[in-house]
Structures are given as structure tokens and as C-alpha cells.
Amino acid sequence: MRILLIDQAKKSFREQDTGRWHFIPTHLEARGHKVLHVTRGEWKKFLLHYHLFKPHIIITVGPVPGFLVALCKRMGLISCPLVHDWNDYWTEILGPKHGLAKIAFLEKYSIENSDFITTPSRYLASKCEAYGKKAHLILHGVELNLGLKPANLSGFSVLYIGGLKCELYIIGEPTKELQNIAQENENVHFLGRIPHARIGAYIRAADICVIANDQENLKMYEFAAAGKAVLAYKGRVSYFLTHMQTAYITEDLREGLVALMRNATLRRKLGKSIKDLRVYSWKEIGDKYLELLNKIIKRH
């Protein structure tokens, strides 16, 4: 099978080490299929790539690629099946910078004019229904090396969020706001970008792992696989997690952090319960995606 993938990435999936659209195409290639990845810098050459590569199917990710290819499909410029993976809350993420109305239009157009929709989010799957489209729910996978020795983190360790009497460890590039907070607090530690192969060591070392935004993101599944006490912002995570059963879910993260810090029994209970949830490997997710692609091509 020849698969043309066009998304928001600046680098090829082969140059990345994590993320949904690193793992899935990597797995598809391992299964013997050919994947041509059109990155952001190649968007203008999409039709040239299409005619030269002659894909059996196209997968788009993100509002701009989704709109571009869906428009070409509607104009009759492409004939193969078009799958759009609605994998993030693009209007919320890109809207403040590029205009809410514009991104919302691109996102909606991509959904309404693609042949098939996939998503890792139960919330987005339900939202698809409002657009009159059925979404195929294919969750995020997990590929963590939990056999690594826990990272050497001092004190009571909170991953991604802190304050109070604990040590806050932030993985990734800090915002200016966080940098300003760090200058006033000695318990804030910026670890920078950690290779994905090492992330498991830091998750294992944390006492509490935090989902600070209103998203069903990849980290949620990684925390579950590691069996960690999770503090989550009340919202879309409730499609997967349950308050006081598999996570501490609250609108007040500070209050939740205090409650978990003071209650080791609750932390152990939440960690044990969340680990019992069904979490898929990226290999399993790749196979699910491949199964769907095969069904689509056979029907086309």
C-alpha cells in the first residue's frame, strides 16, 4: 500500500522520536507499506507529490493540510480515498495566533469534506456527530521503557506542575511565564527536552503526574501505563478518567495537589486503579489504523 501523509510537522516522521504521527507511519513502514510524508515546507508541492507517488490513500493531519487536500478532492484533482486524523484541538491551539474564525473554518471544512475521519479523542468523536460525520476512534498508544531506573529527582516530585512544598520538574521548553516563576522559586527545575526513550525514567520517579490542560493527550495514556497518581484539570479527561477512581480531577489544581500530597493512601489507590485501564501499545494502534485503511481501500 502507498500512503501519502501530509501534516503540520516541520520534520519527517523518521527524524522524530515521539508523537502519534511518528509511531503510526513508522509501524506502517515496518509492515511493508510505503509512506511518503509531505511536511510543512512541501505543502505547495502536494499535487506534484500526489501525481508522482500515486498513493492508494491520503492521510491529513491539522487544519491547513486538511483544508488543502479536502479542497483538491472536492475540485476533482485527487481520486483516492481521503482520511483526516482529527488529533488535536486546533482552533484552541492555533486560533489565538492566526484567528479563531479562520482556524475554526479550516478545521470544520477538513472534517466535512474528507471521506473518513479518525481521532484519538472521545470528545472529538462526539463533536464529529455535530458535523454529520462518523469518526473512527483510534486512541493514542504508549511506548515507554518502564524498566529504566527512576530518574534522580529530589524531594516530593511533581511532574509538569508544582508550587507549595514540593519539587516541580518541567520537561520541554518553558514559556516566559514559567521562566519568571522559576526565578522566584528554587523548587522549579527545567529539564529541557528529554529523548522519548528516557521519559519513562522521569515518570517512574514522579510522585504525582499532572495533566494541566483540558485535553485527552498522549501523556494521559503514558501516566496510566506507568500506574501513577494523576492530577487532572476537570474537562475532557473525564471521557477517559474518573474522579477519585482513576485520577484526581478538579478545576482547582492547587487544591488537588495539596490533597494528593497529604494523602499517600489515595495516591497509591489512584495509581493502582489507573494502571488497570486498557492502554494500547503503538504497535497495536498501528495495526488498528492499518486495518481501517485496508477496509477503506477495499470499499473504494
Steps between C-alpha positions, in 0.01 A plus 500: 500500500623851417398754765544874459512679837477879512506679834617804700846361581818681403702177500440158353356240736828311458685793664264508800508275806147532636144598416203334332626572148847373574388164637214416260687554168809333647287195574336510155841496335609213724199310364634542148296799382642812335442835674576834335496778760427851370611745769415867542771623263365277222131593518514698174632193319227270628339437161839427342571245774154354448546448125852359533434274800153383391376418852228249573384723787575844650510587870486863610574638847437860603266774370715635215594164343145379564350800319751492214447134413124503563469795261702313236275199551186708459640657182564154356879534503551182703311174476627274779329477842574784744535438875528793740643429846344755737763457767497832685300808596636712219269800534599536865870449425545707182201733523648759740795554263341459157138595569232288661252535214757404236629190677148393597397524133801297382440238769129467421561487123755221547251294699202553271685438173726206581379150418585354840587643842719342766569642844665396828252712697159387621403866530594575138323183388180630659557843344524340156137398534405868510659532155306198378809281478587168660845487657704184540642508853865389497662594828858604569746224571778476755864408453675555832807325634383452858789266568734796531632599839291794630660838433672663794244763601535652845219552750129444444489508122222639284528462126384804298351708780597612848506772758465438872756282677597271218746482215358591160665338198404630157590307187497697176566860408380744771283800423607848610234488772647180644852639476391801706343271761816291513713805578297552816486134609796272563282189475430540127729300272505521122627173355475611138414258224545139610535228232184293498701187575582654841155639590402183685778555754359841595140383515607213727678743731205738537263481798222680312454551126291793384281566197471876525308568178152401392606223263497123460868503413768238447645557848173383655553155351867494597417587862238224500747244367745596775235472772550852636273717712362751251375849575293628208310814408126439493377475143562266208714256698172388656431309179780263609565558871265507800542728801621322816508168316772528237611862551448810712302729267438858602460857376744611773835332435655656809228351721542163332876507541468568872249216539727250323817613675336446839347161419746225406225238524293682238803532272562126517131424438481726195827363361381143535159572347628695201745223416206261463363708210550358151791680335619399154853485366583700189542170317138412585382848398696475174329168425158653572575788262627261235186287532285810441708610199467155342121507546479846343706402196297182443178704505633771267 
